[in-house]
Amino acid sequence: GGSPDRESVESGTKKSSISSGGRVQDRKEFLRRFVDSKSLIENLKTWYEELREEPPFDVPFELIDLQKFDYALEGVPFQQLIRMPRAIYDSASGAVEATAYLALEDFLHASVKSLWESFWGQDEPLPFCVSSIYNSNLRFYQAEKAIAKGRVGGLCATAIMLKNPKHPQGKWDDVLQLAILRPDIGNRATVENDYIGALQVLFATFHSITQYAGMSTNSVEDLAADHSSRLQARRIERQLWDSRSNGNGSFRLEQHSASHEIVEVHEESVGLVSEKSINLEVGSVLLLEDSNWQKGYQINEVLTDGEITYYIASPVEDPGKALFLYVGSHPSQLEPAWEDMKLWYQVQRQTKILKIMKQNGLSSKYLPQLSASGRIVHPGQCRRRNGGNCDYSWCGTPILVTTSVGITVADMVRVGQFGKDEAIRCCHDCLSALSAAASAGIRHGDLRPENVIFVTPGVGQPYFVLVGWGHALLEERDRPAINLHFSSTYALQEGKLCSASDAESLVYMLYFSSGGDMPDLDSVEGALQWRETSWSRRLIHQKLGDISTVLKAFADYVDSLCGTPYRMDYDIWLRRLERHIHGKEIETSN
């Protein structure tokens, strides 16, 4: 693409050159001839016949440069797309054609935004926009507006352009890159059966930005240099998963270099199986040590959330008191930088979050309370080899102990105990927990049925507690857990939370737990499509409306806030839910 004129360049932004009026006319004429398939075929017929035995186009990029760029992109976050561009055929319906142009705009916008922020930095706002081109007058329109006016059939191409405050409709001087989606142009680009077409488009976009903005602040070479460490990290994670699966009695799959077959590997060939894996049973007693004291805990019950094992335990000196006890990975199982991440979030990270809550004075009964944390110790002196870890099998393993013990919502649904009253109470109690945490700048980030428990105290009414705070977000760089069924739309698209993200996850949990159809989701794209369809068709509103009008109203409210920067108003919904539960307005602080 060419460079924009000076009047379209915002203050302080770099540019490479000034386009002439003649060049603009050349671009228009080129596009006119290129999209006119009859003219194009007639003019190139002889050329195609001469080059029939050879590829008609040169390879745009050297393979080594593409590989280096591919390595650099490993650390670049791209917005997840609901749809991907597909070539438009003459027989395509209007709906298919509309979707194709929307998808192309989405793809180009996500590409230029992520490349700009990753290579040129996030300090300056994105100076580009994306517009489609109307064939009859070669003017620029947003595909969405053209579709709304019934003019989608007249669109012929899509462009990445420089934002121009003086000409918001767009000028040809501002065109950075032009994309045409046609089945009769180009071919499928593969290397060893791997499709690299999207990678080539991204690399072309990168070069187009370079023509406008100059060399990137973060070079391809610098970002690609981290490839080896990322590759090593994945290898360690895979070895960890294989060893854990083998330790659970499953067989391990391994690819042999001499054969393309996947074969079963016997246990004795797995080198990472730890002899120090912790296998606690009912009746086991652990000695926990923190900086000031030691305390014993006896295991009363072994539980699992489907992924991780945890326990109900009692202090040895107080057998009647029930607590949740979480056990992390033994320090010797992995290199220190590569602990089992699920256990790390459950134990070490959740310990940090609960300590911060305690320091901020958060004492809501709807939040778990930190009872104790530390590491397992044993009687007598530690026996260490060469200054390493103690030979005792569990010594040094991190432990977290929390108050409030109950059955998870997932288990309640499984046994048919999650009815309408429980759904309304659950919504109120979870919002109370989220509101209390939000007052300290903490967001949950992993709200799902396994992370909400139903507590039945000896005195008073049962209530729900929001647990599983290991993925909580404290600052901008933190990332939430990703769950295809329960994560918010913004979390799936951006890897971040907006103000209403936890409330949106709560709505999904109530919907599925109350009998809503749970789809088979195997990709982020599919999850986003399900959300778009369910909200637009009001399937979620209707299901929650079958339970209570207040839950339907709450779903409407969350729907209006999804993805926006507007603050979630917890107080008004806590009051409405309390009036529904108790028939009157009561104190909301606890």
C-alpha positions as CSV (number, residue, x, y, z in Angstrom):
1,G,0.0,0.0,0.0
2,G,1.0,3.6,-0.4
3,S,1.6,6.2,2.2
4,P,-1.2,8.7,3.2
5,D,-0.9,12.5,2.7
6,R,0.2,14.8,5.5
7,E,-3.2,16.2,6.3
8,S,-4.4,12.7,7.4
9,V,-1.5,12.1,9.7
10,E,-2.2,12.8,13.4
11,S,0.3,14.9,15.3
12,G,3.5,13.1,16.2
13,T,2.8,10.1,13.9
14,K,5.5,9.0,11.5
15,K,4.9,8.8,7.7
16,S,7.2,7.7,4.9
17,S,6.1,9.7,1.8
18,I,3.4,11.8,0.2
19,S,1.1,10.3,-2.4
20,S,0.4,12.1,-5.7
21,G,-3.0,12.5,-7.3
22,G,-1.9,10.4,-10.2
23,R,-1.1,7.5,-7.9
24,V,-4.6,7.7,-6.4
25,Q,-6.1,7.5,-9.9
26,D,-3.9,4.5,-10.7
27,R,-5.1,2.7,-7.6
28,K,-8.8,3.2,-8.6
29,E,-8.1,2.1,-12.2
30,F,-6.3,-1.0,-11.0
31,L,-9.1,-2.0,-8.7
32,R,-11.7,-1.4,-11.4
33,R,-9.9,-3.7,-13.8
34,F,-9.0,-6.3,-11.2
35,V,-12.6,-6.8,-9.9
36,D,-13.9,-6.9,-13.5
37,S,-13.4,-10.7,-14.0
38,K,-14.2,-10.6,-17.7
39,S,-11.7,-7.9,-18.4
40,L,-9.2,-9.5,-16.2
41,I,-9.5,-12.9,-17.9
42,E,-9.4,-11.4,-21.4
43,N,-6.2,-9.4,-20.7
44,L,-4.4,-12.2,-19.0
45,K,-5.5,-15.1,-21.1
46,T,-2.3,-15.2,-23.2
47,W,-0.2,-14.8,-20.2
48,Y,-1.9,-17.7,-18.4
49,E,-1.4,-19.9,-21.5
50,E,2.3,-19.2,-21.6
51,L,2.8,-19.8,-17.9
52,R,0.5,-22.8,-17.7
53,E,3.3,-25.1,-16.5
54,E,4.6,-22.6,-13.9
55,P,3.0,-20.9,-10.9
56,P,1.5,-17.6,-12.2
57,F,2.7,-15.7,-9.1
58,D,6.1,-15.5,-7.5
59,V,6.3,-16.6,-3.8
60,P,5.7,-13.3,-1.9
61,F,7.9,-14.1,1.0
62,E,10.9,-16.3,1.7
63,L,10.1,-19.3,3.8
64,I,12.8,-18.5,6.3
65,D,11.3,-15.0,6.8
66,L,7.8,-16.5,7.3
67,Q,9.1,-19.0,9.8
68,K,10.8,-16.2,11.8
69,F,7.6,-14.1,11.7
70,D,5.6,-17.2,12.8
71,Y,7.9,-17.6,15.8
72,A,7.4,-13.9,16.6
73,L,3.6,-14.2,16.5
74,E,3.6,-16.9,19.2
75,G,3.7,-14.1,21.8
76,V,1.1,-11.8,20.0
77,P,-2.4,-11.9,21.4
78,F,-5.0,-11.8,18.6
79,Q,-8.7,-11.1,19.1
80,Q,-10.8,-14.3,18.7
81,L,-13.0,-14.1,15.7
82,I,-16.6,-15.4,15.5
83,R,-16.2,-15.9,11.8
84,M,-13.4,-16.3,9.3
85,P,-13.3,-14.9,5.8
86,R,-14.3,-17.3,3.0
87,A,-14.3,-16.7,-0.7
88,I,-17.5,-15.3,-2.3
89,Y,-18.9,-17.3,-5.1
90,D,-21.3,-16.0,-7.8
91,S,-24.1,-18.3,-6.4
92,A,-23.6,-17.1,-2.9
93,S,-26.8,-15.8,-1.1
94,G,-27.0,-12.2,0.2
95,A,-26.6,-13.5,3.8
96,V,-23.5,-15.5,2.9
97,E,-22.0,-12.4,1.1
98,A,-22.8,-10.2,4.0
99,T,-21.1,-12.5,6.5
100,A,-18.1,-12.8,4.2
101,Y,-17.5,-9.0,4.2
102,L,-18.1,-8.7,7.9
103,A,-15.6,-11.5,8.5
104,L,-13.1,-9.9,6.2
105,E,-13.4,-6.6,8.1
106,D,-13.1,-8.4,11.4
107,F,-10.0,-10.3,10.3
108,L,-8.2,-7.3,8.9
109,H,-9.1,-5.2,12.0
110,A,-7.9,-7.9,14.4
111,S,-4.7,-8.3,12.4
112,V,-3.7,-4.6,12.1
113,K,-4.6,-3.9,15.8
114,S,-2.6,-6.8,17.2
115,L,0.4,-6.2,15.0
116,W,0.4,-2.5,15.8
117,E,0.2,-3.0,19.5
118,S,2.7,-5.8,19.6
119,F,5.4,-4.5,17.3
120,W,5.0,-0.7,17.5
121,G,3.8,-0.5,21.1
122,Q,0.6,0.3,23.0
123,D,1.5,3.9,24.0
124,E,0.0,5.4,20.9
125,P,-3.6,4.8,19.8
126,L,-4.3,2.6,16.8
127,P,-4.0,5.0,13.7
128,F,-5.9,2.6,11.4
129,C,-9.4,1.6,10.5
130,V,-11.0,-0.9,8.1
131,S,-13.6,0.0,5.4
132,S,-15.1,-1.8,2.5
133,I,-15.3,-0.4,-1.1
134,Y,-18.5,0.1,-3.1
135,N,-18.0,-0.9,-6.7
136,S,-20.1,1.7,-8.5
137,N,-18.5,4.8,-7.1
138,L,-15.3,3.4,-5.4
139,R,-16.2,5.1,-2.2
140,F,-15.6,3.6,1.3
141,Y,-18.4,2.2,3.5
142,Q,-18.5,0.1,6.6
143,A,-19.8,-3.3,5.6
144,E,-22.4,-3.2,8.4
145,K,-23.8,0.1,7.0
146,A,-23.8,-1.3,3.4
147,I,-25.7,-4.4,4.6
148,A,-28.2,-2.3,6.5
149,K,-29.0,-0.3,3.3
150,G,-29.2,-3.5,1.2
151,R,-26.1,-2.7,-0.8
152,V,-23.9,-5.6,0.1
153,G,-24.0,-6.9,-3.5
154,G,-22.1,-3.7,-4.6
155,L,-19.1,-4.3,-2.3
156,C,-16.0,-5.4,-4.1
157,A,-13.0,-5.1,-1.7
158,T,-11.9,-4.2,1.8
159,A,-9.1,-1.8,2.8
160,I,-7.0,-1.1,5.8
161,M,-6.8,2.7,6.0
162,L,-5.3,5.5,8.0
163,K,-7.8,7.3,10.2
164,N,-8.4,10.7,8.8
165,P,-10.3,13.2,11.0
166,K,-10.8,15.6,8.1
167,H,-12.2,12.9,5.9
168,P,-13.9,10.4,8.1
169,Q,-15.5,8.6,5.1
170,G,-12.0,7.8,3.9
171,K,-9.8,8.8,0.9
172,W,-7.8,6.8,-1.5
173,D,-4.7,8.5,-0.2
174,D,-5.3,6.8,3.1
175,V,-5.3,3.2,1.8
176,L,-2.7,1.1,3.4
177,Q,-3.7,-2.3,2.2
178,L,-6.4,-3.7,-0.2
179,A,-7.9,-7.1,0.2
180,I,-10.2,-8.9,-2.3
181,L,-12.0,-12.1,-1.4
182,R,-12.5,-14.1,-4.6
183,P,-12.5,-17.8,-5.4
184,D,-10.9,-17.3,-8.8
185,I,-7.8,-15.4,-7.6
186,G,-4.9,-17.0,-5.8
187,N,-4.6,-20.5,-4.5
188,R,-4.2,-22.4,-1.2
189,A,-0.7,-21.8,0.2
190,T,0.7,-24.8,2.1
191,V,4.1,-25.9,3.4
192,E,4.2,-29.6,4.3
193,N,0.4,-29.7,4.3
194,D,0.2,-26.8,6.8
195,Y,-1.9,-23.9,5.5
196,I,0.1,-20.6,5.6
197,G,-2.2,-18.3,3.7
198,A,-3.3,-16.4,6.8
199,L,0.3,-16.1,7.9
200,Q,1.2,-14.6,4.5
201,V,-1.6,-12.1,4.8
202,L,-0.4,-11.1,8.3
203,F,3.2,-10.7,7.0
204,A,1.9,-8.5,4.1
205,T,0.0,-6.4,6.6
206,F,3.1,-6.1,8.8
207,H,5.0,-4.8,5.7
208,S,2.2,-2.4,4.9
209,I,2.4,-0.9,8.3
210,T,6.2,-0.7,8.1
211,Q,5.8,1.4,4.9
212,Y,3.7,3.9,6.8
213,A,5.2,3.9,10.3
214,G,8.8,2.9,9.7
215,M,10.6,0.0,11.4
216,S,8.8,-1.5,14.3
217,T,9.8,-0.7,17.9
218,N,9.9,-4.4,18.7
219,S,11.6,-6.2,15.8
220,V,10.6,-9.6,14.4
221,E,14.0,-10.9,15.5
222,D,13.5,-9.8,19.1
223,L,10.1,-11.4,19.5
224,A,11.2,-14.6,17.6
225,A,14.1,-14.9,20.0
226,D,11.7,-16.1,22.7
227,H,10.6,-19.1,20.6
228,S,13.1,-21.5,22.1
229,S,12.0,-20.7,25.7
230,R,8.4,-21.1,24.7
231,L,9.1,-24.4,23.0
232,Q,10.9,-25.7,26.0
233,A,8.0,-24.6,28.2
234,R,5.6,-26.5,26.1
235,R,7.8,-29.6,26.2
236,I,8.0,-29.5,30.0
237,E,4.2,-29.0,30.2
238,R,3.7,-32.0,27.9
239,Q,6.1,-34.1,29.9
240,L,4.3,-33.1,33.1
241,W,0.9,-34.0,31.6
242,D,2.2,-37.4,30.4
243,S,3.7,-38.2,33.7
244,R,0.6,-37.2,35.6
245,S,-1.6,-39.2,33.3
246,N,0.6,-42.2,33.8
247,G,0.6,-41.7,37.6
248,N,-3.2,-42.0,37.5
249,G,-3.1,-45.4,36.0
250,S,-3.6,-44.3,32.4
251,F,-1.3,-45.2,29.5
252,R,1.0,-42.7,27.9
253,L,1.0,-42.0,24.2
254,E,4.3,-41.2,22.5
255,Q,5.5,-40.5,19.0
256,H,8.5,-42.6,17.8
257,S,10.8,-41.2,15.3
258,A,11.1,-44.4,13.4
259,S,7.4,-44.9,12.9
260,H,4.3,-42.8,12.3
261,E,2.2,-45.0,14.6
262,I,1.1,-44.0,18.1
263,V,2.0,-46.7,20.5
264,E,1.5,-47.5,24.1
265,V,4.6,-47.0,26.3
266,H,4.9,-49.1,29.4
267,E,5.2,-47.4,32.8
268,E,8.9,-48.3,33.3
269,S,9.9,-46.2,30.3
270,V,8.4,-43.0,31.7
271,G,11.2,-41.1,33.4
272,L,9.2,-38.3,35.0
273,V,6.9,-40.4,37.3
274,S,7.5,-39.1,40.8
275,E,7.9,-41.4,43.7
276,K,6.9,-38.4,45.9
277,S,3.3,-38.0,44.5
278,I,0.9,-37.3,47.3
279,N,-1.9,-39.9,47.8
280,L,-3.9,-38.8,50.9
281,E,-6.6,-41.0,52.2
282,V,-9.3,-40.7,54.8
283,G,-7.7,-40.8,58.2
284,S,-4.3,-39.4,57.0
285,V,-2.8,-36.7,59.3
286,L,-0.8,-33.8,58.0
287,L,1.4,-31.4,59.9
288,L,1.3,-27.9,58.6
289,E,3.9,-25.3,59.5
290,D,3.7,-21.6,58.8
291,S,6.2,-18.9,60.1
292,N,5.0,-19.1,63.7
293,W,3.4,-22.5,64.5
294,Q,2.7,-26.0,63.6
295,K,-0.8,-27.6,63.4
296,G,-2.1,-31.0,62.5
297,Y,-5.0,-31.7,60.2
298,Q,-6.8,-35.0,59.7
299,I,-8.4,-35.9,56.3
300,N,-12.1,-36.7,56.7
301,E,-13.2,-36.8,53.0
302,V,-11.5,-36.8,49.6
303,L,-13.2,-34.7,46.9
304,T,-12.6,-33.7,43.3
305,D,-13.9,-31.0,41.0
306,G,-13.3,-33.1,38.0
307,E,-9.7,-31.9,37.5
308,I,-8.1,-31.4,40.9
309,T,-8.4,-33.3,44.2
310,Y,-9.1,-31.5,47.4
311,Y,-10.1,-32.5,50.9
312,I,-12.4,-31.9,53.9
313,A,-10.2,-31.9,57.0
314,S,-10.4,-31.1,60.7
315,P,-7.8,-29.7,63.1
316,V,-6.5,-32.5,65.3
317,E,-7.3,-30.4,68.4
318,D,-10.8,-29.6,67.1
319,P,-12.2,-32.7,65.4
320,G,-15.7,-31.2,65.0
321,K,-14.6,-28.3,62.9
322,A,-14.7,-28.9,59.1
323,L,-12.4,-27.1,56.7
324,F,-11.4,-27.3,53.1
325,L,-7.8,-28.3,52.6
326,Y,-5.9,-27.9,49.3
327,V,-2.6,-29.6,48.7
328,G,-0.2,-28.3,46.0
329,S,2.7,-29.9,44.0
330,H,5.7,-31.2,45.8
331,P,8.7,-29.0,45.1
332,S,10.8,-31.9,43.7
333,Q,8.2,-32.9,41.1
334,L,9.1,-30.1,38.7
335,E,11.7,-27.4,38.2
336,P,10.6,-24.4,40.4
337,A,9.5,-22.3,37.4
338,W,7.2,-25.1,36.0
339,E,5.0,-26.3,38.8
340,D,1.7,-27.9,38.0
341,M,-0.2,-24.7,37.1
342,K,-3.7,-25.9,38.1
343,L,-2.5,-26.8,41.5
344,W,-0.4,-23.6,41.7
345,Y,-3.6,-21.5,41.0
346,Q,-5.6,-23.5,43.5
347,V,-3.0,-23.3,46.3
348,Q,-0.3,-20.6,46.0
349,R,-2.2,-18.0,44.0
350,Q,-5.5,-18.5,45.9
351,T,-3.5,-18.1,49.2
352,K,-2.2,-14.8,47.9
353,I,-5.7,-13.6,47.0
354,L,-7.3,-14.6,50.3
355,K,-4.5,-12.9,52.2
356,I,-5.2,-9.7,50.3
357,M,-8.9,-10.0,51.1
358,K,-8.0,-10.4,54.8
359,Q,-5.7,-7.4,54.7
360,N,-8.5,-5.4,53.2
361,G,-10.9,-6.4,55.8
362,L,-13.3,-8.4,53.6
363,S,-15.3,-10.5,55.9
364,S,-18.5,-11.4,54.0
365,K,-19.9,-14.8,54.8
366,Y,-20.3,-15.3,51.0
367,L,-16.5,-15.3,50.6
368,P,-14.1,-18.0,51.8
369,Q,-11.9,-17.1,54.7
370,L,-8.2,-18.0,55.1
371,S,-7.8,-20.4,58.0
372,A,-4.2,-21.4,57.5
373,S,-1.5,-21.7,54.9
374,G,2.1,-23.1,54.9
375,R,4.0,-26.2,54.0
376,I,3.8,-29.8,55.1
377,V,6.5,-30.8,57.6
378,H,7.4,-34.0,59.5
379,P,8.7,-34.9,62.9
380,G,12.5,-34.9,63.3
381,Q,15.2,-33.5,61.1
382,C,15.0,-33.2,57.3
383,R,17.3,-35.4,55.3
384,R,18.5,-33.6,52.2
385,R,20.8,-34.9,49.5
386,N,23.3,-32.4,48.2
387,G,21.4,-29.5,49.7
388,G,18.3,-30.4,47.7
389,N,14.8,-31.3,48.9
390,C,14.1,-33.4,51.9
391,D,13.8,-37.2,51.3
392,Y,10.5,-37.3,53.2
393,S,7.8,-37.8,50.6
394,W,5.6,-34.8,51.4
395,C,8.0,-32.4,53.1
396,G,7.7,-28.8,51.8
397,T,4.5,-29.3,49.9
398,P,2.4,-26.1,50.0
399,I,-1.1,-26.3,51.7
400,L,-4.0,-24.0,51.9
401,V,-6.8,-24.3,54.5
402,T,-10.1,-22.3,54.2
403,T,-13.3,-22.0,56.1
404,S,-16.8,-22.7,54.8
405,V,-17.5,-26.3,53.7
406,G,-20.3,-27.4,51.5
407,I,-21.6,-29.1,48.4
408,T,-20.8,-27.6,45.0
409,V,-23.5,-26.3,42.7
410,A,-22.3,-28.9,40.2
411,D,-23.1,-31.7,42.7
412,M,-26.4,-30.1,43.6
413,V,-27.4,-30.1,39.9
414,R,-26.3,-33.7,39.6
415,V,-28.5,-34.9,42.4
416,G,-31.4,-32.6,41.5
417,Q,-31.2,-30.3,44.5
418,F,-30.8,-27.0,42.6
419,G,-34.3,-25.6,42.3
420,K,-35.8,-22.2,41.7
421,D,-35.3,-21.0,45.3
422,E,-31.7,-22.1,45.2
423,A,-31.1,-20.3,41.9
424,I,-32.4,-17.0,43.3
425,R,-30.4,-17.4,46.5
426,C,-27.3,-18.4,44.6
427,C,-27.6,-15.3,42.4
428,H,-27.9,-13.0,45.4
429,D,-25.1,-14.6,47.4
430,C,-22.6,-14.7,44.5
431,L,-23.4,-11.0,43.7
432,S,-22.7,-10.2,47.4
433,A,-19.3,-12.0,47.1
434,L,-18.5,-10.2,43.8
435,S,-19.5,-6.9,45.3
436,A,-17.4,-7.3,48.4
437,A,-14.4,-8.4,46.3
438,A,-14.9,-5.5,43.8
439,S,-14.6,-3.0,46.7
440,A,-11.0,-4.1,47.0
441,G,-10.4,-4.1,43.3
442,I,-10.6,-7.9,43.0
443,R,-12.5,-9.8,40.2
444,H,-13.1,-13.5,40.3
445,G,-12.4,-14.6,36.7
446,D,-13.4,-18.3,37.1
447,L,-17.1,-18.4,38.1
448,R,-18.5,-21.9,37.4
449,P,-20.6,-24.5,39.2
450,E,-17.5,-26.2,40.7
451,N,-16.5,-22.9,42.3
452,V,-19.8,-22.2,44.2
453,I,-20.6,-24.2,47.3
454,F,-23.8,-24.5,49.3
455,V,-23.2,-24.2,53.0
456,T,-25.6,-25.5,55.6
457,P,-24.7,-24.0,59.0
458,G,-25.7,-25.5,62.3
459,V,-27.7,-22.3,63.1
460,G,-29.3,-20.1,60.5
461,Q,-30.3,-20.3,56.8
462,P,-28.2,-22.1,54.2
463,Y,-26.2,-19.9,51.9
464,F,-23.8,-20.0,48.9
465,V,-20.1,-19.2,49.0
466,L,-18.1,-18.2,46.0
467,V,-14.8,-20.2,46.2
468,G,-11.9,-20.9,43.7
469,W,-10.2,-17.5,43.8
470,G,-6.9,-18.7,42.3
471,H,-7.6,-17.0,38.9
472,A,-8.8,-13.7,40.4
473,L,-7.6,-10.5,38.7
474,L,-5.8,-7.9,40.7
475,E,-4.3,-5.8,38.0
476,E,-4.5,-5.2,34.3
477,R,-1.9,-7.8,33.3
478,D,-3.7,-10.6,35.1
479,R,-5.7,-13.0,32.8
480,P,-8.9,-14.9,33.8
481,A,-9.4,-18.6,33.4
482,I,-11.0,-19.6,30.0
483,N,-14.1,-21.8,30.0
484,L,-16.0,-22.3,26.8
485,H,-19.4,-22.6,28.7
486,F,-19.0,-20.1,31.5
487,S,-16.4,-17.4,30.5
488,S,-17.8,-14.0,29.6
489,T,-17.8,-12.9,25.9
490,Y,-15.1,-10.3,26.6
491,A,-12.9,-12.8,28.3
492,L,-13.1,-15.1,25.3
493,Q,-12.5,-12.3,22.8
494,E,-9.8,-10.2,24.6
495,G,-8.5,-12.4,27.4
496,K,-9.6,-9.8,29.9
497,L,-12.6,-8.9,32.1
498,C,-14.9,-6.0,31.8
499,S,-17.0,-4.7,34.8
500,A,-19.9,-7.1,34.1
501,S,-17.8,-10.2,33.1
502,D,-18.2,-12.1,36.4
503,A,-21.9,-11.3,36.4
504,E,-22.2,-12.6,32.8
505,S,-20.5,-15.9,34.0
506,L,-23.0,-16.0,36.8
507,V,-25.9,-15.8,34.3
508,Y,-24.4,-18.7,32.3
509,M,-24.0,-20.7,35.5
510,L,-27.6,-20.1,36.5
511,Y,-28.9,-20.8,33.0
512,F,-27.1,-24.2,32.6
513,S,-27.7,-25.2,36.3
514,S,-31.4,-24.6,35.9
515,G,-31.8,-26.9,32.9
516,G,-30.7,-24.7,30.0
517,D,-29.4,-26.7,27.0
518,M,-25.6,-27.2,27.3
519,P,-24.1,-27.2,23.8
520,D,-21.1,-29.2,22.7
521,L,-18.4,-26.5,22.4
522,D,-14.9,-27.3,21.1
523,S,-13.6,-23.9,20.2
524,V,-13.6,-20.3,21.2
525,E,-15.3,-19.4,17.9
526,G,-18.1,-21.9,18.6
527,A,-18.5,-20.5,22.1
528,L,-18.7,-16.9,20.9
529,Q,-21.3,-18.0,18.2
530,W,-23.4,-19.7,20.9
531,R,-23.4,-16.6,23.0
532,E,-24.3,-14.3,20.2
533,T,-27.2,-16.6,19.2
534,S,-28.4,-17.2,22.7
535,W,-28.5,-13.5,23.6
536,S,-30.0,-12.3,20.3
537,R,-32.7,-14.9,20.5
538,R,-33.3,-14.2,24.2
539,L,-33.0,-17.9,25.0
540,I,-31.1,-17.1,28.3
541,H,-33.6,-14.4,29.3
542,Q,-36.5,-16.8,28.7
543,K,-35.0,-19.6,30.7
544,L,-34.2,-17.4,33.7
545,G,-37.6,-15.8,33.3
546,D,-39.2,-19.2,33.9
547,I,-37.5,-19.1,37.4
548,S,-38.2,-15.5,38.3
549,T,-38.9,-12.1,36.7
550,V,-36.1,-10.6,38.8
551,L,-33.6,-13.1,37.2
552,K,-34.9,-12.3,33.8
553,A,-34.5,-8.6,34.5
554,F,-31.0,-9.3,35.8
555,A,-30.1,-11.1,32.6
556,D,-31.4,-8.1,30.6
557,Y,-29.2,-5.8,32.7
558,V,-26.1,-7.9,32.2
559,D,-26.8,-8.2,28.4
560,S,-26.8,-4.4,28.2
561,L,-23.4,-4.2,30.0
562,C,-21.5,-7.0,28.3
563,G,-18.3,-5.7,26.8
564,T,-18.8,-2.1,27.9
565,P,-16.7,0.0,30.3
566,Y,-19.7,0.9,32.5
567,R,-19.5,-0.1,36.1
568,M,-21.7,-2.9,37.4
569,D,-24.2,-1.7,40.0
570,Y,-24.4,-4.5,42.5
571,D,-26.4,-2.7,45.2
572,I,-29.6,-2.3,43.2
573,W,-29.7,-5.9,42.3
574,L,-28.9,-7.1,45.8
575,R,-31.8,-5.0,47.1
576,R,-34.2,-6.4,44.4
577,L,-33.1,-10.0,45.1
578,E,-33.4,-9.5,48.8
579,R,-36.9,-8.1,48.5
580,H,-37.8,-11.2,46.4
581,I,-36.3,-13.6,48.9
582,H,-37.4,-12.0,52.1
583,G,-40.3,-9.8,51.0
584,K,-38.6,-6.7,52.4
585,E,-35.4,-4.7,52.0
586,I,-32.7,-5.7,54.5
587,E,-29.1,-4.8,55.2
588,T,-26.8,-5.6,52.2
589,S,-23.4,-5.3,53.8
590,N,-23.2,-9.0,54.7
